[in-house]
Amino acid sequence: MIFPQSGLYAITKPENKSINAITFEVEEALKAGICALQYRDKQPIDALALAGALKELCHSYQVPLIINDHYNDINLAILAEKNSANYVAFGRFFPSSSKPLAAPADLNTLIQARKIFNIPIVAIGGILPSNGAELLEAGADILAVIGGVFTDTPYQSTLAYQDLC
């Protein structure tokens, strides 16, 4: 499934809701025409069951599903790849204002992931031009960046990463 070029990309808000309530809301959004769904859950009760239900829904509407969070677990990433994930992501590797309380990921996770996965490996969290090379050397294929690009001048900031990638 190809990621859309335009449209509304919805992110789940599962806090204090049952799986049935979440899947109902997601299906309503799918019916209304969202172009992509991101499953993001900071306090999952049964993440694998919900991810499976969302995968079925999204596939039935031919809408890409992105599963977010808890990426520092190789076993969850293996399960994601077996369930048709297009990429796996691990992080946060460095202090990050967007994930200040997230447990730090270890470079060994990338080293291990490189030996296991046939899909792209994404590193995220506090990545700057000054520290991104070590993540690529450890096994990341892609660097996901928020603040390093959008905090200052996006054009110039993005150019600063080009020598790494």
ABEGO torsion letter per residue (X at the ends): XBBBABEBBBBBBABGBBAAAAAAAAAAAAAAGBABBBBBBABBABAAAAAAAAAAAAAAAGBBBBBBEGAABAAAAAAAAAAGBABBBBOBABBBAABAABBBBBAAAAAAAAAABABBBBBBEGBBAAAAAAAAAAGBABBBBAAAAAABBAAAAAAAAAAAX
